[in-house]
């Protein structure tokens, strides 16, 4: 198959690189400097189980360039959620019909936006569970291999699943795309915003009494939204997501605190959660408004409240924007816990 991957960071590089390794024709759209590195040096994939693999890569700096004289079987969107609006505008400026679009972005807002722009029949929801790092342009590190989820029902779903499976990516099809994406959102929330705000590890988050209470509150708010939408958590590839939802609903939080702590520490390998990583490297934007903030927005639409996710969103956004000094919270979990009323 011939793929165009929009985004050559951790997720785009991982999916595109694995597809290319198995003989698919893969082209990237990346930032100009990143595209230049890929074109000159290729894409490097590595993990702890296999030697470094270098793949010849072809990249363009814009959708307009990528579509000149080229046609693709599938366009894979692998951008941060805050780049979706710009990507849609750039793709619409191409003035060519888009191929089927596979969206593997975090959050629950991107597929509706893409569907509004290019037609719901042209968008396939996807989600990546594998923990991947992108320590430098053109280098992808697979830290914990799990797999990919895809929405079934689209004419291309089976073919995409076969292409990914043949590339060594464990792939599962789901009949309910929205349930799949909201279940992934639960995993994105865990130990993410709190770790970023306090600049601590996810293991510390789930060891600290106050931060743990914040985590449980945020997850329960997301589950309440899912219930109101009629969505049940699904078993995502090689991830205990159903067990997570069951524990949150039926068991006392103290019973599963050790299990959560171990699972989070192992599950992310050496990689910081996304919000913490972005803040650590000085990025001026994070996806918090598309993760915790999405819970708040959908809760409001459904007549529910999500005060824990609202506070996490507002606090982290204030730090990223420079309205609040990060030093006020770094290594001070008690301060955040007190402000959020959990101690």
CORMOMO-V613543 format. One record per residue. N is the residue number from 1. OMEGA is omega in degrees with one decimal (* if undefined). D_FIRST is the distance of its C-alpha to the first C-alpha in whole Angstrom. Layout:
n=N omega=OMEGA d_first=D_FIRST
n=N omega=OMEGA d_first=D_FIRST
This chain:
n=1 omega=180.0 d_first=0
n=2 omega=-174.7 d_first=4
n=3 omega=168.6 d_first=6
n=4 omega=-176.7 d_first=10
n=5 omega=-179.7 d_first=12
n=6 omega=-176.6 d_first=16
n=7 omega=-177.5 d_first=18
n=8 omega=174.5 d_first=18
n=9 omega=-173.9 d_first=21
n=10 omega=-175.1 d_first=21
n=11 omega=179.8 d_first=19
n=12 omega=178.8 d_first=16
n=13 omega=179.1 d_first=17
n=14 omega=-178.1 d_first=17
n=15 omega=-179.7 d_first=13
n=16 omega=-179.5 d_first=12
n=17 omega=179.4 d_first=13
n=18 omega=178.0 d_first=13
n=19 omega=179.9 d_first=9
n=20 omega=-179.4 d_first=10
n=21 omega=-177.6 d_first=12
n=22 omega=171.8 d_first=10
n=23 omega=176.3 d_first=9
n=24 omega=177.4 d_first=5
n=25 omega=-173.2 d_first=6
n=26 omega=175.4 d_first=8
n=27 omega=-179.4 d_first=11
n=28 omega=163.4 d_first=14
n=29 omega=-176.3 d_first=17
n=30 omega=174.3 d_first=20
n=31 omega=-173.2 d_first=24
n=32 omega=-179.0 d_first=25
n=33 omega=179.2 d_first=27
n=34 omega=178.2 d_first=24
n=35 omega=179.8 d_first=21
n=36 omega=179.1 d_first=24
n=37 omega=179.8 d_first=24
n=38 omega=-178.6 d_first=20
n=39 omega=-177.0 d_first=20
n=40 omega=-171.4 d_first=24
n=41 omega=-177.9 d_first=23
n=42 omega=-178.7 d_first=20
n=43 omega=-179.7 d_first=19
n=44 omega=175.2 d_first=21
n=45 omega=175.0 d_first=20
n=46 omega=170.5 d_first=23
n=47 omega=-175.3 d_first=25
n=48 omega=-174.8 d_first=28
n=49 omega=-175.6 d_first=27
n=50 omega=178.5 d_first=25
n=51 omega=177.9 d_first=26
n=52 omega=178.7 d_first=24
n=53 omega=177.5 d_first=21
n=54 omega=-176.4 d_first=20
n=55 omega=173.4 d_first=17
n=56 omega=-174.8 d_first=17
n=57 omega=177.1 d_first=15
n=58 omega=-175.4 d_first=15
n=59 omega=173.6 d_first=17
n=60 omega=-178.0 d_first=19
n=61 omega=179.6 d_first=22
n=62 omega=175.4 d_first=21
n=63 omega=-179.4 d_first=19
n=64 omega=179.0 d_first=21
n=65 omega=-174.9 d_first=20
n=66 omega=-175.4 d_first=16
n=67 omega=178.4 d_first=16
n=68 omega=178.3 d_first=18
n=69 omega=-178.1 d_first=17
n=70 omega=172.8 d_first=13
n=71 omega=-174.5 d_first=11
n=72 omega=176.0 d_first=8
n=73 omega=-176.5 d_first=6
n=74 omega=172.6 d_first=8
n=75 omega=179.3 d_first=11
n=76 omega=177.6 d_first=12
n=77 omega=-177.3 d_first=16
n=78 omega=-177.8 d_first=18
n=79 omega=168.2 d_first=21
n=80 omega=-175.0 d_first=25
n=81 omega=-179.7 d_first=26
n=82 omega=177.1 d_first=29
n=83 omega=-173.6 d_first=26
n=84 omega=-177.6 d_first=24
n=85 omega=178.4 d_first=27
n=86 omega=179.5 d_first=26
n=87 omega=179.3 d_first=23
n=88 omega=179.1 d_first=23
n=89 omega=-179.3 d_first=26
n=90 omega=178.9 d_first=24
n=91 omega=178.8 d_first=21
n=92 omega=179.4 d_first=23
n=93 omega=179.6 d_first=25
n=94 omega=-179.8 d_first=22
n=95 omega=173.2 d_first=23
n=96 omega=175.2 d_first=19
n=97 omega=179.1 d_first=18
n=98 omega=171.3 d_first=16
n=99 omega=174.5 d_first=12
n=100 omega=-174.9 d_first=12
n=101 omega=172.8 d_first=14
n=102 omega=-178.6 d_first=14
n=103 omega=179.2 d_first=17
n=104 omega=-179.3 d_first=18
n=105 omega=173.3 d_first=21
n=106 omega=177.6 d_first=24
n=107 omega=-174.8 d_first=27
n=108 omega=-175.2 d_first=27
n=109 omega=-168.7 d_first=27
n=110 omega=179.1 d_first=24
n=111 omega=176.8 d_first=22
n=112 omega=178.0 d_first=26
n=113 omega=179.4 d_first=26
n=114 omega=178.3 d_first=22
n=115 omega=178.7 d_first=23
n=116 omega=-177.0 d_first=26
n=117 omega=-170.9 d_first=24
n=118 omega=179.4 d_first=21
n=119 omega=-178.4 d_first=22
n=120 omega=-178.7 d_first=22
n=121 omega=-176.6 d_first=20
n=122 omega=-174.2 d_first=17
n=123 omega=178.0 d_first=17
n=124 omega=179.2 d_first=16
n=125 omega=176.5 d_first=18
n=126 omega=177.2 d_first=18
n=127 omega=-176.4 d_first=20
n=128 omega=-180.0 d_first=20
n=129 omega=179.9 d_first=23
n=130 omega=176.5 d_first=22
n=131 omega=-174.4 d_first=25
n=132 omega=176.4 d_first=23
n=133 omega=178.8 d_first=26
n=134 omega=-172.5 d_first=25
n=135 omega=176.8 d_first=28
n=136 omega=-178.8 d_first=28
n=137 omega=177.4 d_first=25
n=138 omega=-179.6 d_first=22
n=139 omega=-179.5 d_first=23
n=140 omega=-179.5 d_first=22
n=141 omega=178.0 d_first=24
n=142 omega=-172.6 d_first=23
n=143 omega=179.0 d_first=27
n=144 omega=-175.5 d_first=26
n=145 omega=176.3 d_first=23
n=146 omega=179.2 d_first=23
n=147 omega=-173.8 d_first=20
n=148 omega=171.3 d_first=18
n=149 omega=178.7 d_first=19
n=150 omega=172.6 d_first=17
n=151 omega=175.4 d_first=19
n=152 omega=175.3 d_first=18
n=153 omega=176.6 d_first=19
n=154 omega=179.7 d_first=16
n=155 omega=-177.9 d_first=14
n=156 omega=-173.5 d_first=11
n=157 omega=-177.9 d_first=13
n=158 omega=-179.2 d_first=13
n=159 omega=177.3 d_first=9
n=160 omega=179.5 d_first=9
n=161 omega=178.7 d_first=12
n=162 omega=-179.9 d_first=11
n=163 omega=179.7 d_first=8
n=164 omega=179.0 d_first=11
n=165 omega=178.5 d_first=13
n=166 omega=178.2 d_first=12
n=167 omega=-179.7 d_first=12
n=168 omega=179.1 d_first=15
n=169 omega=178.5 d_first=16
n=170 omega=-170.7 d_first=18
n=171 omega=178.8 d_first=17
n=172 omega=176.8 d_first=19
n=173 omega=-178.7 d_first=19
n=174 omega=179.6 d_first=22
n=175 omega=-177.8 d_first=23
n=176 omega=-176.0 d_first=25
n=177 omega=-177.3 d_first=23
n=178 omega=177.3 d_first=26
n=179 omega=177.6 d_first=28
n=180 omega=-176.8 d_first=25
n=181 omega=179.0 d_first=25
n=182 omega=175.8 d_first=29
n=183 omega=176.6 d_first=29
n=184 omega=178.3 d_first=27
n=185 omega=176.8 d_first=29
n=186 omega=-179.1 d_first=32
n=187 omega=177.9 d_first=31
n=188 omega=-179.3 d_first=30
n=189 omega=-168.9 d_first=34
n=190 omega=175.3 d_first=35
n=191 omega=-172.6 d_first=37
n=192 omega=-178.2 d_first=35
n=193 omega=-179.4 d_first=38
n=194 omega=177.8 d_first=41
n=195 omega=-179.9 d_first=40
n=196 omega=-176.9 d_first=39
n=197 omega=-175.8 d_first=42
n=198 omega=-179.6 d_first=44
n=199 omega=178.6 d_first=42
n=200 omega=179.5 d_first=42
n=201 omega=176.8 d_first=40
n=202 omega=177.0 d_first=39
n=203 omega=176.9 d_first=41
n=204 omega=179.1 d_first=44
n=205 omega=-175.5 d_first=43
n=206 omega=173.6 d_first=43
n=207 omega=-176.1 d_first=46
n=208 omega=-173.8 d_first=48
n=209 omega=-177.7 d_first=50
n=210 omega=179.4 d_first=50
n=211 omega=178.2 d_first=46
n=212 omega=177.7 d_first=45
n=213 omega=176.8 d_first=47
n=214 omega=179.7 d_first=45
n=215 omega=-178.7 d_first=42
n=216 omega=178.1 d_first=43
n=217 omega=179.9 d_first=44
n=218 omega=-179.2 d_first=41
n=219 omega=-179.9 d_first=39
n=220 omega=174.7 d_first=41
n=221 omega=178.4 d_first=41
n=222 omega=177.8 d_first=37
n=223 omega=177.2 d_first=38
n=224 omega=176.5 d_first=40
n=225 omega=179.5 d_first=38
n=226 omega=178.7 d_first=35
n=227 omega=179.7 d_first=38
n=228 omega=178.0 d_first=39
n=229 omega=-179.6 d_first=36
n=230 omega=-177.2 d_first=36
n=231 omega=174.7 d_first=33
n=232 omega=177.5 d_first=33
n=233 omega=179.8 d_first=32
n=234 omega=177.3 d_first=29
n=235 omega=178.9 d_first=28
n=236 omega=-173.3 d_first=25
n=237 omega=173.3 d_first=23
n=238 omega=179.8 d_first=26
n=239 omega=-176.7 d_first=28
n=240 omega=-173.3 d_first=32
n=241 omega=176.5 d_first=31
n=242 omega=178.5 d_first=33
n=243 omega=176.8 d_first=36
n=244 omega=-179.0 d_first=36
n=245 omega=179.1 d_first=37
n=246 omega=-178.8 d_first=39
n=247 omega=-179.2 d_first=41
n=248 omega=-176.2 d_first=41
n=249 omega=-167.4 d_first=43
n=250 omega=-171.8 d_first=45
n=251 omega=174.1 d_first=46
n=252 omega=-175.6 d_first=48
n=253 omega=-178.2 d_first=46
n=254 omega=-177.3 d_first=49
n=255 omega=-176.0 d_first=47
n=256 omega=177.6 d_first=44
n=257 omega=179.0 d_first=44
n=258 omega=-179.8 d_first=44
n=259 omega=177.2 d_first=41
n=260 omega=-178.0 d_first=39
n=261 omega=179.9 d_first=41
n=262 omega=-177.3 d_first=39
n=263 omega=-179.4 d_first=36
n=264 omega=-179.4 d_first=35
n=265 omega=179.6 d_first=37
n=266 omega=-169.1 d_first=34
n=267 omega=-177.5 d_first=31
n=268 omega=-178.6 d_first=31
n=269 omega=179.0 d_first=32
n=270 omega=-174.2 d_first=33
n=271 omega=172.6 d_first=31
n=272 omega=173.5 d_first=33
n=273 omega=-167.5 d_first=32
n=274 omega=-177.6 d_first=30
n=275 omega=178.6 d_first=33
n=276 omega=179.7 d_first=36
n=277 omega=-179.3 d_first=33
n=278 omega=179.7 d_first=33
n=279 omega=-177.8 d_first=37
n=280 omega=-178.2 d_first=37
n=281 omega=172.8 d_first=36
n=282 omega=178.2 d_first=37
n=283 omega=-177.0 d_first=35
n=284 omega=175.9 d_first=36
n=285 omega=171.6 d_first=34
n=286 omega=179.8 d_first=33
n=287 omega=-174.3 d_first=31
n=288 omega=-179.9 d_first=34
n=289 omega=177.8 d_first=35
n=290 omega=178.7 d_first=31
n=291 omega=176.3 d_first=32
n=292 omega=179.8 d_first=36
n=293 omega=177.7 d_first=36
n=294 omega=176.7 d_first=34
n=295 omega=179.4 d_first=36
n=296 omega=-177.6 d_first=39
n=297 omega=-178.2 d_first=38
n=298 omega=175.8 d_first=37
n=299 omega=179.3 d_first=40
n=300 omega=179.6 d_first=42
n=301 omega=-177.0 d_first=40
n=302 omega=178.9 d_first=41
n=303 omega=179.1 d_first=45
n=304 omega=176.4 d_first=44
n=305 omega=177.9 d_first=45
n=306 omega=-174.7 d_first=43
n=307 omega=-178.9 d_first=46
n=308 omega=178.1 d_first=44
n=309 omega=178.0 d_first=41
n=310 omega=-178.5 d_first=43
n=311 omega=178.2 d_first=45
n=312 omega=179.6 d_first=42
n=313 omega=-176.3 d_first=40
n=314 omega=-179.7 d_first=43
n=315 omega=-178.7 d_first=44
n=316 omega=178.1 d_first=41
n=317 omega=178.8 d_first=40
n=318 omega=178.0 d_first=44
n=319 omega=-178.8 d_first=43
n=320 omega=-178.5 d_first=40
n=321 omega=-179.9 d_first=42
n=322 omega=177.5 d_first=45
n=323 omega=176.7 d_first=47
n=324 omega=178.1 d_first=48
n=325 omega=179.0 d_first=48
n=326 omega=-179.5 d_first=46
n=327 omega=178.2 d_first=49
n=328 omega=-176.1 d_first=51
n=329 omega=-174.0 d_first=48
n=330 omega=-179.2 d_first=47
n=331 omega=178.3 d_first=48
n=332 omega=-177.8 d_first=50
n=333 omega=179.9 d_first=49
n=334 omega=-179.3 d_first=52
n=335 omega=179.6 d_first=52
n=336 omega=-179.6 d_first=49
n=337 omega=179.1 d_first=50
n=338 omega=-179.2 d_first=54
n=339 omega=-178.5 d_first=52
n=340 omega=170.8 d_first=50
n=341 omega=-179.0 d_first=53
n=342 omega=174.3 d_first=52
n=343 omega=* d_first=55
